[in-house]
Amino acid sequence: EKLALVVRPAREGEAESQAVQAGPDPSPDANAPAAAERSPRPGPDWSKLPGPAEAKPFRAPRFVRKTLSNGLDVWIAPWKVLPVAEVSLRVPVGTGDDPPGQSGLAALTARLLDQGTRSRTATELAEALEALGITLRVGVGPDQTTYSLGVLARNLDPALGLLGEILTEPRFDHADIDR
């Protein structure tokens, strides 16, 4: 059997419902035994904040450095506390490399990357990112552009494939550029 509790404000002109006492009757009954006095068990003194824990030495993760067959330098810092992966790709081109008269080109390019690929519309790309739980970020600085993604470790391979598609096959639709 299920019980459903519906709580709503009283409508204008409607009488409020009566309160129902739940639990033991607070009025003393002459025949009822008195409740025994109880003292709290000894424990921490909650009137004072606890002191700091003992400091543990920091151990930086060891980096594994690899070079892919295409010459891309990869640094891996395994840290297996949480089942997540963070990927950051740094490209040494930024706003300082914008051609004369085309200030903002690097920022515009970065902004348009999540607006679709050759085979996916912006909506399809957003759905693919969401289905894998990918958080995609692009940051443009004066000297470099950083592409970052966060994803559950089990989805890393398809996430890297999607990032590769975004970087190598961007849509750059004229309507998006005009907008």
Buried (B, 14 or more C-beta within 10 A) or exposed (E): EEEEEEEEEEEEEEEEEEEEEEEEEEEEEEEEEEEEEEEEEEEEEEEEEEEEEEEEEEEEEEEEEEEEEEEEEEEEEEEEEEEBBEBEBBEEBBBEEBEEEEEEBBBBBBBBBBBBBEEBEBEEBBEBBEEBEBEBEBBBEEEBBBBBBBBBEEBBEBBBEBBEBBEEEBBBBEEBEEE
